[in-house]
Amino acid sequence: MNVKQLSRFTALSRSSVINAAPIFFKSSSTAGFDKKERADEKRFFNKKEAAALKSLLKKMEDEGQTPAEILKKERDQLVTILGKHGVRFSEDLYDDLILWKSGDL
């Protein structure tokens, strides 16, 4: 066998192996199980997220800062930075920058 014949044989044998692979179909009896499994997974992650948010809020309260105080501090820092560069601060500018930062703009 020469190289050309060998490569052709290899290609043909690969395609026949791929074509001979068994195909599995989901039966309708597992469809209910998948829904339950997805619901359990969603519930699990919702609980984890709630616990993480609760922990974060507790940490912020322990540091003596409320979310409103943190936002005010960040706003004041932004005003300082913009003022340093000669940019007039406005509430519309602030809203646009916050939307840009969050990726909603």
Secondary structure as the mmCIF struct_conf table of DSSP 4:
data_model
#
loop_
_struct_conf.conf_type_id
_struct_conf.id
_struct_conf.beg_label_comp_id
_struct_conf.beg_label_asym_id
_struct_conf.beg_label_seq_id
_struct_conf.end_label_comp_id
_struct_conf.end_label_asym_id
_struct_conf.end_label_seq_id
HELX_RH_AL_P HELX_RH_AL_P1 VAL A 3 ALA A 20
BEND BEND1 ALA A 21 ALA A 21
HELX_RH_3T_P HELX_RH_3T_P1 SER A 28 THR A 30
HELX_RH_AL_P HELX_RH_AL_P2 ALA A 31 ASP A 62
TURN_TY1_P TURN_TY1_P1 GLU A 63 GLY A 64
HELX_RH_AL_P HELX_RH_AL_P3 PRO A 67 LYS A 84
TURN_TY1_P TURN_TY1_P2 HIS A 85 GLY A 86
HELX_LH_PP_P HELX_LH_PP_P1 VAL A 87 PHE A 89
HELX_RH_AL_P HELX_RH_AL_P4 GLU A 91 SER A 102
TURN_TY1_P TURN_TY1_P3 GLY A 103 GLY A 103
#
